[in-house]
Amino acid sequence: MSTAAGRPTTGSSTGRAGAGLPAAGDSRGSAWTVGALGRSRRRTAAPAAAAHEVRMSLAAEDSSAYGDVSETRMRHVMSGFATGVAVVTASTPAGPAGITFQSFTSLSLDPPLISFNPTRTSTTWPRIRRAGRFCVNVLGAEQEHLARIFSRPSGGPAGAAAQFSGVSHRLSELGSPRLSGALAWIECTLEAEYDGGDHTIVVGRVAGMSTVENAGPLLYFRGGYGTFAQH
Ligand SMILES: Cc1cc2nc3c(=O)[nH]c(=O)nc-3n(C[C@H](O)[C@H](O)[C@H](O)COP(=O)(O)O)c2cc1C
């Protein structure tokens, strides 16, 4: 699944994933500095120069690697597919739970379906599954900290609930945590799950949704966070 390959998941803390992705401060990762958040925001490269740098870097790396479909290579190539970032939340008997996803996508209009892909090793997804309903919180440009909080392994129900401490939220119509300041909320019931290799393809049926106009998204590209700039 291409959706699974471009992100670090929890590689930095567990070693399970993230091979092939630039570490923070890695020069490969900082080539795309236009609109980047946090540390790289302070860089001053001109947009044209930065775009040129990205093109040159990809061309150089891709020319000799055709046929290499290793996990490391797949992670790196797929990390060039920029996505938004969403946190899927649910209320469970042991408290709230949430996971950061970049694999979230709109799937169908009629019926209204969305999809995302949790890894099979996720300990939090089975608990959200049991809840049978969840809220997809599409993160805004200023919510990188939430992406980071909910991409740490929860370590179990208590850890999952602890991740919500200090995180402003309220319960949605379906009873799932809605993160304050999110760009959009999509309330779902669990519709289906399919085999997706080392991930699961989750399909949710949309029960209700809302969005904030005139707000920018949080984006994820080559292992780093950024924002959207209209041409
Ligand atoms: C930007 C970003 C996007 C991510 N997208 C996914 C994803 O689509 N699927 C997935 O399984 N994990 C994804 N992860 C990793 C999970 O958020 C992470 O593995 C989380 O710790 C899972 O929680 P758990 O171990 O408590 O189940 C992503 C991480 C980041 C930082």
PDBQT file of the ligand as one rigid body, heavy atoms in Angstrom, charges set to zero:
ROOT
HETATM    1  C1  LIG A 301       2.388  12.189   9.912  1.00  0.00    +0.000 C 
HETATM    2  C2  LIG A 301       2.146  10.755  10.337  1.00  0.00    +0.000 A 
HETATM    3  C3  LIG A 301       1.273   9.944   9.623  1.00  0.00    +0.000 A 
HETATM    4  C4  LIG A 301       1.029   8.622   9.993  1.00  0.00    +0.000 A 
HETATM    5  N1  LIG A 301       0.167   7.867   9.262  1.00  0.00    +0.000 NA
HETATM    6  C5  LIG A 301      -0.061   6.570   9.608  1.00  0.00    +0.000 A 
HETATM    7  C6  LIG A 301      -0.937   5.761   8.836  1.00  0.00    +0.000 A 
HETATM    8  O1  LIG A 301      -1.510   6.182   7.842  1.00  0.00    +0.000 OA
HETATM    9  N2  LIG A 301      -1.109   4.465   9.239  1.00  0.00    +0.000 N 
HETATM   10  C7  LIG A 301      -0.477   3.953  10.343  1.00  0.00    +0.000 A 
HETATM   11  O2  LIG A 301      -0.648   2.791  10.654  1.00  0.00    +0.000 OA
HETATM   12  N3  LIG A 301       0.350   4.713  11.102  1.00  0.00    +0.000 NA
HETATM   13  C8  LIG A 301       0.568   6.007  10.761  1.00  0.00    +0.000 A 
HETATM   14  N4  LIG A 301       1.396   6.778  11.504  1.00  0.00    +0.000 N 
HETATM   15  C9  LIG A 301       1.998   6.197  12.700  1.00  0.00    +0.000 C 
HETATM   16  C10 LIG A 301       1.002   6.090  13.854  1.00  0.00    +0.000 C 
HETATM   17  O3  LIG A 301       0.474   7.373  14.157  1.00  0.00    +0.000 OA
HETATM   18  C11 LIG A 301       1.743   5.506  15.072  1.00  0.00    +0.000 C 
HETATM   19  O4  LIG A 301       2.228   4.237  14.727  1.00  0.00    +0.000 OA
HETATM   20  C12 LIG A 301       0.912   5.415  16.311  1.00  0.00    +0.000 C 
HETATM   21  O5  LIG A 301       1.838   5.295  17.346  1.00  0.00    +0.000 OA
HETATM   22  C13 LIG A 301       0.015   4.234  16.423  1.00  0.00    +0.000 C 
HETATM   23  O6  LIG A 301      -0.449   4.172  17.749  1.00  0.00    +0.000 OA
HETATM   24  P1  LIG A 301      -0.465   2.799  18.547  1.00  0.00    +0.000 P 
HETATM   25  O7  LIG A 301       0.923   2.223  18.436  1.00  0.00    +0.000 OA
HETATM   26  O8  LIG A 301      -0.812   3.204  19.959  1.00  0.00    +0.000 OA
HETATM   27  O9  LIG A 301      -1.492   1.930  17.908  1.00  0.00    +0.000 OA
HETATM   28  C14 LIG A 301       1.674   8.092  11.134  1.00  0.00    +0.000 A 
HETATM   29  C15 LIG A 301       2.558   8.905  11.861  1.00  0.00    +0.000 A 
HETATM   30  C16 LIG A 301       2.806  10.214  11.459  1.00  0.00    +0.000 A 
HETATM   31  C17 LIG A 301       3.766  11.062  12.247  1.00  0.00    +0.000 C 
ENDROOT
TORSDOF 0
